[in-house]
Amino acid sequence: MWVLGNFVRISILYYAAVLSFGQCFQLSDYRPAVFPLGILIVVFSIWAVPNYSILGFMAKTLPPFYKPLLMTLIPLCLFIAAVLRKRKMIGGGEPSP
């Protein structure tokens, strides 16, 4: 169950990352970006945690600091973007992509 759950979660996040990358750069098709972003994800994951001792240290010490930050910062940024987009839509007529 753990392996299947992690596989599904990683697959969904990977798909969302590739799709948002394609939309951000206004690509007509997101599929050419799948392989390069996969390579970048693998390289950055190895770079961030090079061995198990560092992973264990990070798992013990970092969650109290980064979890509250992520739980407030990401929703706050999304809320600000939605408010700004709504203001732009009301003031300018049609939203720009």
Secondary structure, DSSP 8 states (H G I E B T S, - for coil): -HHHHHHHHHHHHHHHHHHHHHHHTT-S-SGGGHHHHHHHHHHHHHHH--SHHHHHHHHHHSHHHHHHHHHHHHHHHHHHHHHHHHHHHHHHSS---
